[in-house]
Structure formats: C-alpha cells, structure tokens
C-alpha cells in the first residue's frame, strides 16, 4: 500500500478538509474592539494542528461579520 498522502493513495483514505464558519453581529461602535479581539483569535487558531487559514469578511448588507477557519482535517 502506498504511503498516506501520496497521489496513489485512494481519495477515500485521505482525511477531508474541515471548514468552520462563524457569523456574528457587532455594534458599529465596537468594531475596533472586535477587530482587535479577532486578531487574537486568529493567532490562537493558527496554533492548532492542520490549520490552513482564516478569512475575515466584514459586514455587508446583513450587518454580520463572517469568519471562516480552514483546517486540513
């Protein structure tokens, strides 16, 4: 059997990536506080095994911030 993670390994045997999506409302008067808090969260999440990235999406018409965390599995 080929080593894990190689092209010859069946796709079903590979761990699937995981995505976590968090949406939250933030008062306009607290957006600076939220950004600072979110930067700390981004640093903390980046320390987890399998971390691939974070995307922070500012509010659009709905008024919610959306944060997307991606992990290898």
C-alpha angles and dihedrals in degrees: 000000000000119000116272115270095028125124090248092059113101112257092234090061094057119089112252119237117254128220126194118196121194123184124188140167117236125190111243089237089058100045093106090051090048093051091051092048091047092053088057090049090050091054092048095048091047089065093064119102113259094022111159104171153307129240120194114198116195118224120284125186091317094061095228128124113224123204121191120196120191126199133180091237 
